[in-house]
Amino acid sequence: MPKRILQGTVTSDANEQTVTVSVERRFKHPLLQKTVRKSKKYRAHDEKNAFKVGDTVRIIECAPKSKTKRWEVLEA
C-alpha cells in the first residue's frame, strides 16, 4: 500500500527534531453544496531541525517514531 503524502504549513518547531504541521483540506458539503475548509495537525519528524514556523512542507507516512509522531518531513 502506498504511503500518503500531505502538504501543509509548519505551525510549531518548539520541540527538538519535531515540527507540527497543519494540513488543510477542502471539500464540498454534501447537503449545502458549500466549500468547507477543515484542518488537522500532524507531528512530523525533522531530523536536522531545518524547518521553521510558516514554512510549507510535504510530509510522508512512516513507522511510529514516538507516541505522537507517525510522519516524516519529506521536503520543503
Helices and strands as residue ranges (DSSP letters): E 5-12, E 18-28, E 35-45, E 56-61, E 71-75
